[in-house]
Amino acid sequence: MKKNKTILSVVTSLILVLILSGCKGNLAAKNASNIVHDEKKIIWGVKNDTRLFGMIDIKTGEIEGFDIDIAKAITKEVLGDKGKAEFVEVTSKTRIPLLKNGNIDAIIATMTITDERKKQVDFSQVYFDAGQSLLVKKGSGIESVEDLTAKTKVLAVKGSTSVANIKKAAPKAQVLEFENYAECFTALKSNQGDVMTTDNSILLGLHMENPNYVLTGGNFTNEPYGIAINKGQNKFLAEVNTALDKLHENGSYDKIYNKWFPDLEEE
């Protein structure tokens, strides 16, 4: 009997060791803030449904846009000519969780810098100044946020600052939330709503492809975009900011900006 108790005790101890080891492994996997980006590549979280910033080219199957070009330029500055930029699709709702879990090294995806988000991630310096606006079908009669009433259905994307902003600017309006910009704009075209709202730069891309839909009312918020990096990555953050400074100094930033937004001021 004593021998059986001893064997049972040993087996129990082994099971506890395995369980504890598994827990430690899971904790280590979740503690993504300690992960340092690869010296040969940087994995960027980007949008792939946002014209001008991040959009899949149907002909080539490649993702392209302002965010993509800036990410590639930063990668080159940080890692050198042999450094590789890899891209993972994110949405406004999934981008922070993917960063926190270590699936990506940084987010460059039309992400507005806010105090609330700063509690979860660190931001680079501002790399693009945007402002929230409205997109409507020509002849809609909607000219500004003041025209949004209790009967107005406003379409916005889940997880974006646009939802909170429009609820504050037009508290009586009905706000319908969608997973991404493509779904949101499809809903607008199918008359599920009267107006779509998000940053002017994103709406500009939709307008360029669909001239029957126009921006109206100017900008009613300031939306500075930043590159989000996980907490505890101070060295990487500094490298990204230094790279952005160099892109401004050597003219690369202006070249990329003018490539994608040659007529932004006129709009």
Beta strands, then each sheet from edge to edge (+ up, - down):
strand 1: 41-46
strand 2: 49-50
strand 3: 54-56
strand 4: 63-64
strand 5: 84-89
strand 6: 106-107
strand 7: 121-123
strand 8: 128-130
strand 9: 132-137
strand 10: 153-157
strand 11: 174-178
strand 12: 195-199
strand 13: 213-216
strand 14: 223-225
strand 15: 228-230
sheet 1: 5+ 1+ 6+ 15- 7+
sheet 2: 2+ 3- 4+
sheet 3: 8+ 14-
sheet 4: 11+ 10+ 12+ 9- 13+
end
